[in-house]
Amino acid sequence: MTDYSEEQRNELEALESIYPDSFTVLSENPTTFTITVTSEAGENDETVQTTLKFTYREKYPDETPLYEIVSQENLDDNDVTDIIKLLEQQVEENLGMVMIFTLVSAVQEKLNEIVDQIKTRREEEKKQKEKEAEEEEK
């Protein structure tokens, strides 16, 4: 028989040591906590950030945890939708194993991709403006 509460406690301890600055326990019963995930800084210290809220269900990790995005910074709706889809996919793939670290890592990667996309978009806009300015000079 699996001791779900022990597995959950062990995972919580690990998460607390991995994310000391961004991990917050909201309640004990059911166990609910948030982890704030921040991208690596882009240009002009631009970062994208999201706070994920997780709640353990009684039989987690054999049951999926409940999760939601409780806040986000510099993300548009499409990005938020993509993150939710990513979480759904990861939860299905990892059912039966403690998975919060895996979920947070996947979101971290996604945020870094989003920052890269923002950078690329800005560079393209800048080139376009320079091109337009050159054409006006002619």
N, CA, C and O atoms as CSV, one atom per row, in Angstrom:
chain,resi,resn,atom,element,x,y,z
A,1,MET,N,N,0.835,-1.199,0.000
A,1,MET,CA,C,0.000,0.000,0.000
A,1,MET,C,C,0.873,1.254,0.000
A,1,MET,O,O,1.887,1.330,0.695
A,2,THR,N,N,0.464,2.198,-0.772
A,2,THR,CA,C,1.226,3.432,-0.888
A,2,THR,C,C,0.852,4.381,0.246
A,2,THR,O,O,-0.324,4.558,0.566
A,3,ASP,N,N,1.865,4.981,0.842
A,3,ASP,CA,C,1.611,6.005,1.849
A,3,ASP,C,C,1.634,7.356,1.148
A,3,ASP,O,O,2.682,7.991,1.023
A,4,TYR,N,N,0.460,7.784,0.692
A,4,TYR,CA,C,0.370,9.013,-0.092
A,4,TYR,C,C,0.841,10.219,0.699
A,4,TYR,O,O,1.563,11.068,0.176
A,5,SER,N,N,0.430,10.296,1.970
A,5,SER,CA,C,0.791,11.495,2.731
A,5,SER,C,C,2.297,11.587,2.924
A,5,SER,O,O,2.847,12.688,2.947
A,6,GLU,N,N,2.971,10.452,3.062
A,6,GLU,CA,C,4.434,10.502,3.203
A,6,GLU,C,C,5.088,10.958,1.899
A,6,GLU,O,O,6.002,11.783,1.907
A,7,GLU,N,N,4.610,10.411,0.777
A,7,GLU,CA,C,5.165,10.844,-0.519
A,7,GLU,C,C,4.953,12.339,-0.716
A,7,GLU,O,O,5.839,13.039,-1.205
A,8,GLN,N,N,3.775,12.824,-0.335
A,8,GLN,CA,C,3.477,14.245,-0.481
A,8,GLN,C,C,4.384,15.084,0.416
A,8,GLN,O,O,4.919,16.105,-0.015
A,9,ARG,N,N,4.554,14.649,1.661
A,9,ARG,CA,C,5.429,15.383,2.593
A,9,ARG,C,C,6.854,15.448,2.059
A,9,ARG,O,O,7.491,16.501,2.088
A,10,ASN,N,N,7.353,14.302,1.567
A,10,ASN,CA,C,8.723,14.269,1.030
A,10,ASN,C,C,8.866,15.212,-0.161
A,10,ASN,O,O,9.862,15.926,-0.285
A,11,GLU,N,N,7.857,15.205,-1.036
A,11,GLU,CA,C,7.936,16.093,-2.201
A,11,GLU,C,C,7.904,17.561,-1.756
A,11,GLU,O,O,8.647,18.389,-2.283
A,12,LEU,N,N,7.055,17.872,-0.798
A,12,LEU,CA,C,6.981,19.256,-0.302
A,12,LEU,C,C,8.329,19.713,0.246
A,12,LEU,O,O,8.772,20.825,-0.041
A,13,GLU,N,N,8.981,18.856,1.035
A,13,GLU,CA,C,10.293,19.209,1.589
A,13,GLU,C,C,11.294,19.470,0.470
A,13,GLU,O,O,12.060,20.432,0.524
A,14,ALA,N,N,11.281,18.614,-0.536
A,14,ALA,CA,C,12.206,18.778,-1.668
A,14,ALA,C,C,11.925,20.090,-2.399
A,14,ALA,O,O,12.850,20.837,-2.720
A,15,LEU,N,N,10.658,20.366,-2.658
A,15,LEU,CA,C,10.287,21.594,-3.372
A,15,LEU,C,C,10.703,22.831,-2.589
A,15,LEU,O,O,11.163,23.819,-3.162
A,16,GLU,N,N,10.535,22.766,-1.279
A,16,GLU,CA,C,10.900,23.899,-0.440
A,16,GLU,C,C,12.399,24.180,-0.522
A,16,GLU,O,O,12.825,25.334,-0.500
A,17,SER,N,N,13.195,23.109,-0.618
A,17,SER,CA,C,14.644,23.333,-0.707
A,17,SER,C,C,15.072,23.755,-2.116
A,17,SER,O,O,16.062,24.470,-2.272
A,18,ILE,N,N,14.336,23.321,-3.137
A,18,ILE,CA,C,14.678,23.686,-4.517
A,18,ILE,C,C,14.253,25.129,-4.813
A,18,ILE,O,O,14.971,25.867,-5.488
A,19,TYR,N,N,13.092,25.519,-4.308
A,19,TYR,CA,C,12.536,26.853,-4.595
A,19,TYR,C,C,12.337,27.649,-3.294
A,19,TYR,O,O,11.206,28.008,-2.965
A,20,PRO,N,N,13.415,27.929,-2.556
A,20,PRO,CA,C,13.232,28.573,-1.248
A,20,PRO,C,C,12.563,29.946,-1.326
A,20,PRO,O,O,11.850,30.331,-0.399
A,21,ASP,N,N,12.778,30.688,-2.411
A,21,ASP,CA,C,12.250,32.052,-2.493
A,21,ASP,C,C,10.875,32.140,-3.138
A,21,ASP,O,O,10.190,33.155,-3.009
A,22,SER,N,N,10.470,31.083,-3.830
A,22,SER,CA,C,9.219,31.208,-4.581
A,22,SER,C,C,8.166,30.184,-4.170
A,22,SER,O,O,7.106,30.104,-4.792
A,23,PHE,N,N,8.443,29.408,-3.139
A,23,PHE,CA,C,7.537,28.354,-2.691
A,23,PHE,C,C,6.778,28.836,-1.461
A,23,PHE,O,O,7.389,29.304,-0.500
A,24,THR,N,N,5.447,28.725,-1.483
A,24,THR,CA,C,4.638,29.148,-0.337
A,24,THR,C,C,3.535,28.133,-0.081
A,24,THR,O,O,2.760,27.813,-0.982
A,25,VAL,N,N,3.462,27.628,1.140
A,25,VAL,CA,C,2.369,26.727,1.500
A,25,VAL,C,C,1.174,27.591,1.900
A,25,VAL,O,O,1.291,28.481,2.743
A,26,LEU,N,N,0.019,27.316,1.281
A,26,LEU,CA,C,-1.182,28.095,1.576
A,26,LEU,C,C,-2.066,27.402,2.605
A,26,LEU,O,O,-2.675,28.058,3.450
A,27,SER,N,N,-2.135,26.065,2.532
A,27,SER,CA,C,-2.930,25.346,3.525
A,27,SER,C,C,-2.403,23.926,3.683
A,27,SER,O,O,-1.740,23.386,2.797
A,28,GLU,N,N,-2.711,23.340,4.824
A,28,GLU,CA,C,-2.230,21.994,5.148
A,28,GLU,C,C,-3.232,20.920,4.752
A,28,GLU,O,O,-2.846,19.817,4.366
A,29,ASN,N,N,-4.523,21.244,4.846
A,29,ASN,CA,C,-5.512,20.199,4.609
A,29,ASN,C,C,-6.655,20.747,3.775
A,29,ASN,O,O,-7.515,21.427,4.336
A,30,PRO,N,N,-6.724,20.502,2.481
A,30,PRO,CA,C,-5.723,19.745,1.712
A,30,PRO,C,C,-4.449,20.571,1.530
A,30,PRO,O,O,-4.466,21.796,1.651
A,31,THR,N,N,-3.364,19.893,1.241
A,31,THR,CA,C,-2.097,20.583,1.035
A,31,THR,C,C,-2.190,21.414,-0.249
A,31,THR,O,O,-2.375,20.881,-1.344
A,32,THR,N,N,-2.056,22.720,-0.084
A,32,THR,CA,C,-2.117,23.650,-1.214
A,32,THR,C,C,-0.911,24.575,-1.116
A,32,THR,O,O,-0.579,25.067,-0.037
A,33,PHE,N,N,-0.264,24.804,-2.243
A,33,PHE,CA,C,0.924,25.662,-2.231
A,33,PHE,C,C,1.090,26.324,-3.583
A,33,PHE,O,O,0.525,25.886,-4.585
A,34,THR,N,N,1.883,27.395,-3.590
A,34,THR,CA,C,2.184,28.076,-4.843
A,34,THR,C,C,3.683,28.058,-5.076
A,34,THR,O,O,4.480,28.027,-4.139
A,35,ILE,N,N,4.040,28.077,-6.339
A,35,ILE,CA,C,5.438,28.237,-6.739
A,35,ILE,C,C,5.435,29.292,-7.847
A,35,ILE,O,O,4.711,29.171,-8.835
A,36,THR,N,N,6.243,30.308,-7.664
A,36,THR,CA,C,6.352,31.351,-8.678
A,36,THR,C,C,7.509,30.990,-9.604
A,36,THR,O,O,8.630,30.748,-9.158
A,37,VAL,N,N,7.215,30.961,-10.890
A,37,VAL,CA,C,8.215,30.584,-11.893
A,37,VAL,C,C,8.532,31.827,-12.714
A,37,VAL,O,O,7.632,32.487,-13.233
A,38,THR,N,N,9.821,32.139,-12.827
A,38,THR,CA,C,10.246,33.327,-13.553
A,38,THR,C,C,11.210,32.924,-14.656
A,38,THR,O,O,12.079,32.076,-14.455
A,39,SER,N,N,11.053,33.531,-15.809
A,39,SER,CA,C,11.971,33.247,-16.918
A,39,SER,C,C,13.331,33.853,-16.613
A,39,SER,O,O,13.476,34.682,-15.715
A,40,GLU,N,N,14.317,33.422,-17.375
A,40,GLU,CA,C,15.605,34.113,-17.312
A,40,GLU,C,C,15.378,35.481,-17.932
A,40,GLU,O,O,14.570,35.622,-18.850
A,41,ALA,N,N,16.080,36.483,-17.440
A,41,ALA,CA,C,15.830,37.854,-17.894
A,41,ALA,C,C,16.166,38.008,-19.371
A,41,ALA,O,O,17.177,37.502,-19.859
A,42,GLY,N,N,15.300,38.713,-20.054
A,42,GLY,CA,C,15.572,39.044,-21.444
A,42,GLY,C,C,16.235,40.406,-21.498
A,42,GLY,O,O,16.822,40.860,-20.516
A,43,GLU,N,N,16.137,41.063,-22.661
A,43,GLU,CA,C,16.680,42.420,-22.785
A,43,GLU,C,C,15.920,43.346,-21.856
A,43,GLU,O,O,14.767,43.084,-21.515
A,44,ASN,N,N,16.559,44.418,-21.451
A,44,ASN,CA,C,15.935,45.406,-20.566
A,44,ASN,C,C,15.355,44.739,-19.323
A,44,ASN,O,O,14.348,45.187,-18.774
A,45,ASP,N,N,16.004,43.665,-18.892
A,45,ASP,CA,C,15.542,42.915,-17.726
A,45,ASP,C,C,14.092,42.460,-17.870
A,45,ASP,O,O,13.381,42.305,-16.877
A,46,GLU,N,N,13.665,42.250,-19.104
A,46,GLU,CA,C,12.288,41.778,-19.293
A,46,GLU,C,C,12.207,40.338,-18.841
A,46,GLU,O,O,12.989,39.488,-19.265
A,47,THR,N,N,11.264,40.087,-17.989
A,47,THR,CA,C,11.045,38.712,-17.578
A,47,THR,C,C,9.564,38.426,-17.690
A,47,THR,O,O,8.727,39.324,-17.594
A,48,VAL,N,N,9.261,37.170,-17.891
A,48,VAL,CA,C,7.873,36.753,-17.806
A,48,VAL,C,C,7.792,35.868,-16.577
A,48,VAL,O,O,8.741,35.165,-16.229
A,49,GLN,N,N,6.650,35.916,-15.934
A,49,GLN,CA,C,6.537,35.220,-14.665
A,49,GLN,C,C,5.129,34.697,-14.497
A,49,GLN,O,O,4.168,35.299,-14.977
A,50,THR,N,N,5.013,33.580,-13.817
A,50,THR,CA,C,3.688,33.055,-13.494
A,50,THR,C,C,3.751,32.398,-12.126
A,50,THR,O,O,4.780,31.854,-11.726
A,51,THR,N,N,2.646,32.458,-11.426
A,51,THR,CA,C,2.562,31.769,-10.143
A,51,THR,C,C,1.584,30.612,-10.321
A,51,THR,O,O,0.430,30.805,-10.702
A,52,LEU,N,N,2.067,29.419,-10.039
A,52,LEU,CA,C,1.264,28.208,-10.172
A,52,LEU,C,C,0.789,27.782,-8.788
A,52,LEU,O,O,1.553,27.793,-7.823
A,53,LYS,N,N,-0.463,27.414,-8.710
A,53,LYS,CA,C,-1.016,26.940,-7.440
A,53,LYS,C,C,-1.342,25.459,-7.602
A,53,LYS,O,O,-2.030,25.058,-8.541
A,54,PHE,N,N,-0.843,24.666,-6.683
A,54,PHE,CA,C,-1.079,23.224,-6.708
A,54,PHE,C,C,-1.808,22.796,-5.445
A,54,PHE,O,O,-1.559,23.324,-4.361
A,55,THR,N,N,-2.708,21.836,-5.596
A,55,THR,CA,C,-3.373,21.240,-4.443
A,55,THR,C,C,-3.271,19.730,-4.593
A,55,THR,O,O,-3.642,19.168,-5.623
A,56,TYR,N,N,-2.762,19.081,-3.548
A,56,TYR,CA,C,-2.689,17.619,-3.565
A,56,TYR,C,C,-4.077,17.046,-3.341
A,56,TYR,O,O,-4.812,17.500,-2.464
A,57,ARG,N,N,-4.434,16.041,-4.142
A,57,ARG,CA,C,-5.641,15.287,-3.869
A,57,ARG,C,C,-5.241,14.126,-2.968
A,57,ARG,O,O,-4.058,13.820,-2.820
A,58,GLU,N,N,-6.213,13.503,-2.385
A,58,GLU,CA,C,-5.947,12.483,-1.363
A,58,GLU,C,C,-4.973,11.408,-1.841
A,58,GLU,O,O,-4.074,11.011,-1.099
A,59,LYS,N,N,-5.146,10.938,-3.071
A,59,LYS,CA,C,-4.328,9.821,-3.553
A,59,LYS,C,C,-3.212,10.267,-4.496
A,59,LYS,O,O,-2.675,9.448,-5.242
A,60,TYR,N,N,-2.852,11.563,-4.475
A,60,TYR,CA,C,-1.703,12.018,-5.263
A,60,TYR,C,C,-0.477,11.287,-4.737
A,60,TYR,O,O,-0.335,11.191,-3.518
A,61,PRO,N,N,0.420,10.763,-5.574
A,61,PRO,CA,C,0.586,10.990,-7.016
A,61,PRO,C,C,-0.174,10.026,-7.945
A,61,PRO,O,O,-0.021,10.100,-9.164
A,62,ASP,N,N,-0.987,9.126,-7.381
A,62,ASP,CA,C,-1.785,8.268,-8.261
A,62,ASP,C,C,-2.988,9.015,-8.828
A,62,ASP,O,O,-3.587,8.586,-9.814
A,63,GLU,N,N,-3.336,10.128,-8.202
A,63,GLU,CA,C,-4.355,11.035,-8.734
A,63,GLU,C,C,-3.632,12.304,-9.163
A,63,GLU,O,O,-2.589,12.655,-8.611
A,64,THR,N,N,-4.194,12.984,-10.149
A,64,THR,CA,C,-3.545,14.221,-10.589
A,64,THR,C,C,-3.677,15.287,-9.503
A,64,THR,O,O,-4.672,15.322,-8.778
A,65,PRO,N,N,-2.665,16.160,-9.393
A,65,PRO,CA,C,-2.831,17.290,-8.478
A,65,PRO,C,C,-3.755,18.306,-9.149
A,65,PRO,O,O,-3.862,18.333,-10.375
A,66,LEU,N,N,-4.408,19.123,-8.364
A,66,LEU,CA,C,-5.163,20.242,-8.932
A,66,LEU,C,C,-4.158,21.361,-9.155
A,66,LEU,O,O,-3.265,21.570,-8.333
A,67,TYR,N,N,-4.299,22.076,-10.254
A,67,TYR,CA,C,-3.341,23.150,-10.534
A,67,TYR,C,C,-4.040,24.279,-11.262
A,67,TYR,O,O,-5.012,24.071,-11.989
A,68,GLU,N,N,-3.529,25.466,-11.054
A,68,GLU,CA,C,-4.053,26.631,-11.775
A,68,GLU,C,C,-2.983,27.711,-11.791
A,68,GLU,O,O,-2.046,27.709,-10.993
A,69,ILE,N,N,-3.159,28.630,-12.726
A,69,ILE,CA,C,-2.276,29.794,-12.781
A,69,ILE,C,C,-2.993,30.888,-12.001
A,69,ILE,O,O,-4.080,31.319,-12.384
A,70,VAL,N,N,-2.379,31.337,-10.901
A,70,VAL,CA,C,-3.056,32.343,-10.078
A,70,VAL,C,C,-2.631,33.762,-10.428
A,70,VAL,O,O,-3.367,34.712,-10.160
A,71,SER,N,N,-1.467,33.915,-11.017
A,71,SER,CA,C,-1.080,35.244,-11.486
A,71,SER,C,C,-0.029,35.087,-12.571
A,71,SER,O,O,0.637,34.057,-12.675
A,72,GLN,N,N,0.101,36.127,-13.370
A,72,GLN,CA,C,1.121,36.092,-14.415
A,72,GLN,C,C,1.515,37.507,-14.772
A,72,GLN,O,O,0.753,38.457,-14.585
A,73,GLU,N,N,2.729,37.624,-15.292
A,73,GLU,CA,C,3.270,38.940,-15.625
A,73,GLU,C,C,3.875,38.864,-17.021
A,73,GLU,O,O,4.667,37.968,-17.313
A,74,ASN,N,N,3.504,39.798,-17.875
A,74,ASN,CA,C,4.037,39.901,-19.244
A,74,ASN,C,C,3.690,38.703,-20.130
A,74,ASN,O,O,4.422,38.395,-21.071
A,75,LEU,N,N,2.593,38.039,-19.838
A,75,LEU,CA,C,2.162,36.924,-20.692
A,75,LEU,C,C,0.842,37.304,-21.340
A,75,LEU,O,O,-0.017,37.920,-20.708
A,76,ASP,N,N,0.684,36.928,-22.617
A,76,ASP,CA,C,-0.626,37.178,-23.204
A,76,ASP,C,C,-1.487,35.916,-23.058
A,76,ASP,O,O,-1.005,34.874,-22.615
A,77,ASP,N,N,-2.754,36.025,-23.434
A,77,ASP,CA,C,-3.695,34.923,-23.214
A,77,ASP,C,C,-3.264,33.635,-23.898
A,77,ASP,O,O,-3.449,32.545,-23.356
A,78,ASN,N,N,-2.681,33.764,-25.106
A,78,ASN,CA,C,-2.219,32.567,-25.816
A,78,ASN,C,C,-1.135,31.851,-25.021
A,78,ASN,O,O,-1.119,30.622,-24.955
A,79,ASP,N,N,-0.234,32.616,-24.420
A,79,ASP,CA,C,0.839,32.023,-23.621
A,79,ASP,C,C,0.260,31.267,-22.431
A,79,ASP,O,O,0.691,30.157,-22.119
A,80,VAL,N,N,-0.721,31.879,-21.770
A,80,VAL,CA,C,-1.346,31.247,-20.611
A,80,VAL,C,C,-2.029,29.943,-21.043
A,80,VAL,O,O,-1.919,28.923,-20.361
A,81,THR,N,N,-2.728,29.983,-22.169
A,81,THR,CA,C,-3.384,28.779,-22.695
A,81,THR,C,C,-2.355,27.697,-22.989
A,81,THR,O,O,-2.570,26.527,-22.672
A,82,ASP,N,N,-1.230,28.089,-23.599
A,82,ASP,CA,C,-0.166,27.123,-23.906
A,82,ASP,C,C,0.390,26.494,-22.630
A,82,ASP,O,O,0.676,25.297,-22.600
A,83,ILE,N,N,0.541,27.294,-21.584
A,83,ILE,CA,C,1.080,26.776,-20.325
A,83,ILE,C,C,0.102,25.773,-19.712
A,83,ILE,O,O,0.519,24.727,-19.214
A,84,ILE,N,N,-1.200,26.088,-19.747
A,84,ILE,CA,C,-2.214,25.162,-19.214
A,84,ILE,C,C,-2.173,23.840,-19.996
A,84,ILE,O,O,-2.222,22.763,-19.402
A,85,LYS,N,N,-2.084,23.928,-21.330
A,85,LYS,CA,C,-2.014,22.706,-22.155
A,85,LYS,C,C,-0.768,21.899,-21.818
A,85,LYS,O,O,-0.819,20.672,-21.722
A,86,LEU,N,N,0.346,22.592,-21.641
A,86,LEU,CA,C,1.608,21.941,-21.285
A,86,LEU,C,C,1.462,21.203,-19.954
A,86,LEU,O,O,1.898,20.060,-19.823
A,87,LEU,N,N,0.849,21.857,-18.971
A,87,LEU,CA,C,0.638,21.231,-17.663
A,87,LEU,C,C,-0.251,19.985,-17.790
A,87,LEU,O,O,0.037,18.950,-17.189
A,88,GLU,N,N,-1.329,20.091,-18.573
A,88,GLU,CA,C,-2.229,18.944,-18.764
A,88,GLU,C,C,-1.463,17.756,-19.326
A,88,GLU,O,O,-1.607,16.628,-18.856
A,89,GLN,N,N,-0.653,18.024,-20.331
A,89,GLN,CA,C,0.121,16.965,-20.986
A,89,GLN,C,C,1.116,16.331,-20.004
A,89,GLN,O,O,1.225,15.107,-19.924
A,90,GLN,N,N,1.838,17.174,-19.261
A,90,GLN,CA,C,2.832,16.679,-18.315
A,90,GLN,C,C,2.187,15.865,-17.190
A,90,GLN,O,O,2.737,14.852,-16.756
A,91,VAL,N,N,1.023,16.313,-16.724
A,91,VAL,CA,C,0.316,15.606,-15.652
A,91,VAL,C,C,-0.044,14.191,-16.121
A,91,VAL,O,O,0.142,13.222,-15.385
A,92,GLU,N,N,-0.557,14.082,-17.345
A,92,GLU,CA,C,-0.922,12.766,-17.875
A,92,GLU,C,C,0.292,11.861,-17.995
A,92,GLU,O,O,0.231,10.681,-17.648
A,93,GLU,N,N,1.409,12.419,-18.492
A,93,GLU,CA,C,2.617,11.623,-18.712
A,93,GLU,C,C,3.251,11.152,-17.403
A,93,GLU,O,O,3.922,10.120,-17.377
A,94,ASN,N,N,3.045,11.896,-16.322
A,94,ASN,CA,C,3.734,11.605,-15.072
A,94,ASN,C,C,2.837,11.036,-13.979
A,94,ASN,O,O,3.260,10.928,-12.828
A,95,LEU,N,N,1.605,10.670,-14.324
A,95,LEU,CA,C,0.679,10.145,-13.331
A,95,LEU,C,C,1.287,8.929,-12.633
A,95,LEU,O,O,1.830,8.039,-13.287
A,96,GLY,N,N,1.194,8.898,-11.309
A,96,GLY,CA,C,1.756,7.789,-10.543
A,96,GLY,C,C,3.108,8.123,-9.936
A,96,GLY,O,O,3.609,7.391,-9.083
A,97,MET,N,N,3.702,9.235,-10.376
A,97,MET,CA,C,4.991,9.670,-9.819
A,97,MET,C,C,4.808,11.075,-9.256
A,97,MET,O,O,3.953,11.828,-9.722
A,98,VAL,N,N,5.618,11.430,-8.245
A,98,VAL,CA,C,5.559,12.830,-7.811
A,98,VAL,C,C,6.031,13.666,-8.992
A,98,VAL,O,O,7.031,13.340,-9.632
A,99,MET,N,N,5.316,14.735,-9.277
A,99,MET,CA,C,5.539,15.402,-10.560
A,99,MET,C,C,5.654,16.912,-10.491
A,99,MET,O,O,5.866,17.545,-11.525
A,100,ILE,N,N,5.524,17.513,-9.328
A,100,ILE,CA,C,5.475,18.977,-9.279
A,100,ILE,C,C,6.761,19.589,-9.836
A,100,ILE,O,O,6.707,20.561,-10.590
A,101,PHE,N,N,7.916,19.026,-9.470
A,101,PHE,CA,C,9.176,19.560,-10.000
A,101,PHE,C,C,9.189,19.481,-11.521
A,101,PHE,O,O,9.612,20.424,-12.190
A,102,THR,N,N,8.729,18.367,-12.064
A,102,THR,CA,C,8.671,18.180,-13.522
A,102,THR,C,C,7.764,19.232,-14.155
A,102,THR,O,O,8.103,19.813,-15.186
A,103,LEU,N,N,6.616,19.471,-13.538
A,103,LEU,CA,C,5.671,20.457,-14.063
A,103,LEU,C,C,6.286,21.856,-14.042
A,103,LEU,O,O,6.207,22.594,-15.024
A,104,VAL,N,N,6.893,22.205,-12.919
A,104,VAL,CA,C,7.486,23.539,-12.781
A,104,VAL,C,C,8.638,23.714,-13.780
A,104,VAL,O,O,8.791,24.778,-14.379
A,105,SER,N,N,9.443,22.663,-13.950
A,105,SER,CA,C,10.558,22.727,-14.908
A,105,SER,C,C,10.044,22.935,-16.331
A,105,SER,O,O,10.620,23.709,-17.095
A,106,ALA,N,N,8.964,22.243,-16.685
A,106,ALA,CA,C,8.386,22.395,-18.025
A,106,ALA,C,C,7.892,23.823,-18.229
A,106,ALA,O,O,8.081,24.399,-19.300
A,107,VAL,N,N,7.264,24.394,-17.209
A,107,VAL,CA,C,6.776,25.773,-17.308
A,107,VAL,C,C,7.955,26.739,-17.412
A,107,VAL,O,O,7.907,27.707,-18.170
A,108,GLN,N,N,9.009,26.470,-16.648
A,108,GLN,CA,C,10.217,27.314,-16.690
A,108,GLN,C,C,10.768,27.357,-18.125
A,108,GLN,O,O,11.086,28.428,-18.644
A,109,GLU,N,N,10.876,26.184,-18.753
A,109,GLU,CA,C,11.364,26.116,-20.138
A,109,GLU,C,C,10.464,26.919,-21.076
A,109,GLU,O,O,10.937,27.658,-21.940
A,110,LYS,N,N,9.153,26.753,-20.883
A,110,LYS,CA,C,8.180,27.444,-21.731
A,110,LYS,C,C,8.328,28.963,-21.577
A,110,LYS,O,O,8.270,29.693,-22.567
A,111,LEU,N,N,8.516,29.440,-20.346
A,111,LEU,CA,C,8.680,30.883,-20.125
A,111,LEU,C,C,9.936,31.399,-20.817
A,111,LEU,O,O,9.931,32.488,-21.390
A,112,ASN,N,N,11.010,30.617,-20.764
A,112,ASN,CA,C,12.242,31.026,-21.448
A,112,ASN,C,C,12.020,31.106,-22.957
A,112,ASN,O,O,12.535,32.010,-23.617
A,113,GLU,N,N,11.253,30.158,-23.502
A,113,GLU,CA,C,10.925,30.198,-24.936
A,113,GLU,C,C,10.142,31.462,-25.259
A,113,GLU,O,O,10.397,32.116,-26.270
A,114,ILE,N,N,9.185,31.805,-24.397
A,114,ILE,CA,C,8.354,32.989,-24.628
A,114,ILE,C,C,9.225,34.247,-24.647
A,114,ILE,O,O,9.029,35.118,-25.496
A,115,VAL,N,N,10.190,34.353,-23.715
A,115,VAL,CA,C,11.097,35.508,-23.689
A,115,VAL,C,C,11.887,35.567,-24.990
A,115,VAL,O,O,12.064,36.644,-25.560
A,116,ASP,N,N,12.366,34.416,-25.466
A,116,ASP,CA,C,13.100,34.376,-26.736
A,116,ASP,C,C,12.220,34.862,-27.883
A,116,ASP,O,O,12.678,35.606,-28.750
A,117,GLN,N,N,10.947,34.439,-27.886
A,117,GLN,CA,C,10.025,34.867,-28.942
A,117,GLN,C,C,9.799,36.374,-28.882
A,117,GLN,O,O,9.755,37.043,-29.915
A,118,ILE,N,N,9.658,36.903,-27.669
A,118,ILE,CA,C,9.462,38.347,-27.514
A,118,ILE,C,C,10.678,39.086,-28.070
A,118,ILE,O,O,10.537,40.078,-28.785
A,119,LYS,N,N,11.895,38.586,-27.732
A,119,LYS,CA,C,13.133,39.209,-28.226
A,119,LYS,C,C,13.160,39.201,-29.746
A,119,LYS,O,O,13.445,40.221,-30.373
A,120,THR,N,N,12.865,38.052,-30.335
A,120,THR,CA,C,12.889,37.908,-31.793
A,120,THR,C,C,11.893,38.875,-32.432
A,120,THR,O,O,12.209,39.546,-33.415
A,121,ARG,N,N,10.699,38.939,-31.868
A,121,ARG,CA,C,9.670,39.830,-32.403
A,121,ARG,C,C,10.146,41.289,-32.355
A,121,ARG,O,O,9.970,42.035,-33.318
A,122,ARG,N,N,10.744,41.684,-31.239
A,122,ARG,CA,C,11.213,43.068,-31.092
A,122,ARG,C,C,12.312,43.380,-32.097
A,122,ARG,O,O,12.333,44.454,-32.699
A,123,GLU,N,N,13.238,42.415,-32.275
A,123,GLU,CA,C,14.327,42.632,-33.238
A,123,GLU,C,C,13.768,42.800,-34.641
A,123,GLU,O,O,14.221,43.654,-35.402
A,124,GLU,N,N,12.775,41.975,-34.981
A,124,GLU,CA,C,12.172,42.077,-36.317
A,124,GLU,C,C,11.470,43.417,-36.488
A,124,GLU,O,O,11.562,44.036,-37.548
A,125,GLU,N,N,10.768,43.868,-35.450
A,125,GLU,CA,C,10.084,45.163,-35.527
A,125,GLU,C,C,11.100,46.292,-35.690
A,125,GLU,O,O,10.879,47.237,-36.448
A,126,LYS,N,N,12.219,46.179,-34.966
A,126,LYS,CA,C,13.265,47.207,-35.034
A,126,LYS,C,C,13.847,47.256,-36.457
A,126,LYS,O,O,14.024,48.337,-37.019
A,127,LYS,N,N,14.142,46.083,-37.036
A,127,LYS,CA,C,14.677,46.026,-38.397
A,127,LYS,C,C,13.677,46.622,-39.384
A,127,LYS,O,O,14.049,47.351,-40.304
A,128,GLN,N,N,12.412,46.298,-39.177
A,128,GLN,CA,C,11.365,46.803,-40.066
A,128,GLN,C,C,11.302,48.331,-40.013
A,128,GLN,O,O,11.185,48.996,-41.042
A,129,LYS,N,N,11.381,48.876,-38.785
A,129,LYS,CA,C,11.349,50.340,-38.632
A,129,LYS,C,C,12.558,50.980,-39.288
A,129,LYS,O,O,12.433,52.012,-39.947
A,130,GLU,N,N,13.742,50.372,-39.112
A,130,GLU,CA,C,14.958,50.912,-39.727
A,130,GLU,C,C,14.824,50.911,-41.246
A,130,GLU,O,O,15.207,51.865,-41.922
A,131,LYS,N,N,14.272,49.819,-41.762
A,131,LYS,CA,C,14.083,49.688,-43.222
A,131,LYS,C,C,13.123,50.786,-43.726
A,131,LYS,O,O,13.367,51.419,-44.753
A,132,GLU,N,N,12.031,50.991,-42.976
A,132,GLU,CA,C,11.073,52.025,-43.363
A,132,GLU,C,C,11.714,53.405,-43.319
A,132,GLU,O,O,11.485,54.237,-44.197
A,133,ALA,N,N,12.516,53.637,-42.293
A,133,ALA,CA,C,13.195,54.931,-42.156
A,133,ALA,C,C,14.144,55.166,-43.318
A,133,ALA,O,O,14.208,56.273,-43.853
A,134,GLU,N,N,14.882,54.136,-43.713
A,134,GLU,CA,C,15.812,54.235,-44.846
A,134,GLU,C,C,15.051,54.567,-46.125
A,134,GLU,O,O,15.479,55.415,-46.908
A,135,GLU,N,N,13.919,53.895,-46.333
A,135,GLU,CA,C,13.141,54.124,-47.538
A,135,GLU,C,C,12.575,55.539,-47.573
A,135,GLU,O,O,12.461,56.141,-48.641
A,136,GLU,N,N,12.218,56.071,-46.395
A,136,GLU,CA,C,11.697,57.441,-46.342
A,136,GLU,C,C,12.788,58.434,-46.711
A,136,GLU,O,O,12.524,59.437,-47.373
A,137,GLU,N,N,14.037,58.147,-46.274
A,137,GLU,CA,C,15.157,59.046,-46.574
A,137,GLU,C,C,15.393,59.143,-48.078
A,137,GLU,O,O,15.740,60.204,-48.597
A,138,LYS,N,N,15.200,58.023,-48.765
A,138,LYS,CA,C,15.403,58.003,-50.208
A,138,LYS,C,C,14.303,58.789,-50.834
A,138,LYS,O,O,14.256,58.919,-52.058
